[in-house]
């Protein structure tokens, strides 16, 4: 019995160490990059990774909405307005201008099983995002959609 406990002690110690490091990171919101065997230990690479992770952590959801066919926001946060300028073209105006390169996810909420494609153009360092919605034949269409914008406000 004693031998099996001794054999498990290093594994238990490792588990407790990982839990303690994970808990400390979560509690203090700090980024810790620990190279694993085979990874580069170049300080410049580790610093670059640390900086990239910190930049991602500083972003936040800026806006989200459920938009009806005509451009009416049925439910929203951070959206100042939506304009349906022509068939398939929507301009979403955010409450705040975005800085840098936000992540925009827009999804069609079609009630029929047709292919709909949404592309977007972010007007960087501005507060507008232009969405273009087309069907499988590349014809502009109006449809319900949702949008989420994740990034950093100016």
C-alpha positions in Angstrom: 0.0 0.0 0.0 2.8 2.4 0.9 4.5 1.8 -2.4 1.4 2.6 -4.5 0.9 5.9 -2.6 4.6 6.9 -3.2 4.2 6.1 -6.9 1.2 8.4 -7.2 2.7 11.3 -5.2 4.4 13.0 -8.2 1.2 12.8 -10.2 -0.8 14.3 -7.4 1.8 17.0 -6.9 1.6 17.9 -10.6 -2.2 18.0 -10.5 -2.1 20.3 -7.4 0.5 22.5 -9.1 -1.5 22.9 -12.3 -4.7 23.6 -10.2 -2.8 26.2 -8.1 -1.3 27.9 -11.2 -4.7 27.9 -13.0 -6.5 29.3 -9.9 -3.9 32.0 -9.5 -4.1 33.0 -13.2 -7.9 33.2 -13.0 -7.9 35.1 -9.7 -5.5 37.8 -10.8 -6.2 38.0 -14.6 -2.6 37.6 -15.4 -1.2 35.8 -18.5 1.4 33.1 -17.8 3.1 31.5 -20.8 4.9 28.3 -19.7 7.0 26.6 -22.4 6.5 22.9 -22.7 9.3 20.5 -23.7 10.0 21.0 -27.4 8.6 24.6 -27.4 10.8 27.6 -28.0 12.2 29.2 -24.9 13.3 32.3 -26.8 12.3 35.2 -24.5 11.2 37.3 -27.5 8.8 34.6 -28.7 7.4 34.1 -25.2 6.9 37.9 -24.8 5.2 38.1 -28.2 2.8 35.4 -27.2 2.2 37.0 -23.8 1.5 40.4 -25.5 -1.0 38.8 -28.0 -2.9 37.0 -25.3 -3.1 40.2 -23.2 -4.4 42.1 -26.2 -7.2 39.6 -26.7 -8.0 39.7 -23.0 -8.5 43.5 -23.2 -11.2 43.1 -25.8 -14.9 42.9 -24.9 -18.3 42.5 -26.5 -19.0 45.9 -28.0 -22.4 45.2 -29.5 -24.9 42.5 -30.4 -28.3 42.5 -32.0 -31.1 40.6 -33.6 -32.1 42.5 -36.7 -35.5 42.0 -38.5 -35.9 42.1 -42.3 -36.4 45.8 -42.6 -33.5 46.8 -40.4 -35.3 47.0 -37.0 -33.3 46.0 -34.0 -35.5 43.6 -32.1 -33.1 43.1 -29.3 -29.7 44.9 -29.0 -26.8 46.1 -27.0 -24.3 48.7 -28.2 -26.2 49.4 -31.4 -27.2 53.0 -32.2 -29.2 52.0 -35.3 -29.5 49.9 -38.4 -30.3 51.2 -41.9 -31.4 49.0 -44.8 -30.1 51.2 -47.6 -31.1 48.8 -50.4 -31.9 45.1 -50.9 -29.4 43.1 -49.1 -27.4 46.0 -47.8 -27.4 47.0 -44.1 -25.4 49.7 -42.3 -25.1 49.0 -38.6 -24.1 52.0 -36.4 -22.5 51.2 -33.1 -22.8 53.3 -30.0 -19.0 53.6 -29.8 -16.3 53.7 -32.5 -14.1 50.7 -32.6 -10.3 50.7 -32.4 -8.1 48.4 -34.5 -9.6 45.2 -36.0 -12.8 44.0 -34.3 -14.2 40.6 -34.7 -17.6 40.7 -36.4 -19.9 37.7 -36.6 -23.1 37.9 -38.5 -25.5 35.0 -39.0 -28.6 34.8 -41.2 -31.8 33.7 -39.4 -33.6 32.5 -42.5 -36.8 30.6 -42.0 -36.4 28.6 -45.2 -33.6 26.2 -46.0 -31.8 28.4 -48.6 -28.2 29.4 -48.7 -27.6 32.9 -47.5 -24.2 34.5 -47.3 -23.3 37.5 -45.2 -20.2 39.5 -45.8 -19.2 42.6 -43.9 -17.0 45.7 -44.2 -15.8 47.3 -41.0 -15.1 51.0 -41.3 -12.0 51.0 -39.1 -11.7 53.6 -36.4 -15.4 54.4 -37.0 -18.6 53.2 -35.6 -20.2 51.7 -38.7 -20.2 48.2 -40.2 -21.7 47.5 -43.6 -23.3 44.1 -44.2 -24.2 42.6 -47.5 -26.6 39.6 -47.6 -27.0 37.5 -50.7 -28.6 34.2 -51.6 -27.0 31.2 -53.3 -27.4 32.9 -56.7 -25.5 36.0 -55.4 -28.7 38.1 -55.5 -29.1 40.6 -52.7 -31.8 39.7 -50.2 -33.3 41.1 -47.0 -33.5 38.6 -44.1 -33.5 38.5 -40.4 -29.9 38.3 -39.0 -27.9 38.5 -35.8 -24.6 40.3 -35.3 -22.0 40.3 -32.6 -19.0 42.7 -32.5 -16.1 41.9 -30.2 -13.2 44.3 -29.9 -11.9 47.5 -28.2 -13.8 50.7 -28.1 -12.0 54.0 -28.9 
